Amino acid sequence: MVDTRLKEKNTIEVLETAVRLCGSALLAQIWFHEEPIDVFAYKTAEYLVASDRAAELMLYLQSLEAGATG
């Protein structure tokens, strides 16, 4: 139960960041479920969150966000 809640929390956090990067909730959801990420051996964000790698993914997204804004 705790594991499920943590994955839900991580999913929300990743999606919120992805919305800022993608510009819309729809694009963020498509990215989350379908877009392979090259630096993670072409795994999707959904796969990474399910594999308990959300912290690594968030660091990656934050670095993209910082590059996009700064």
Secondary structure as GFF3:
##gff-version 3
##sequence-region A 1 70
A	DSSP	alpha_helix	2	22	.	.	.	ID=ss1
A	DSSP	alpha_helix	25	34	.	.	.	ID=ss2
A	DSSP	three_ten_helix	38	40	.	.	.	ID=ss3
A	DSSP	alpha_helix	45	50	.	.	.	ID=ss4
A	DSSP	alpha_helix	54	69	.	.	.	ID=ss5
###
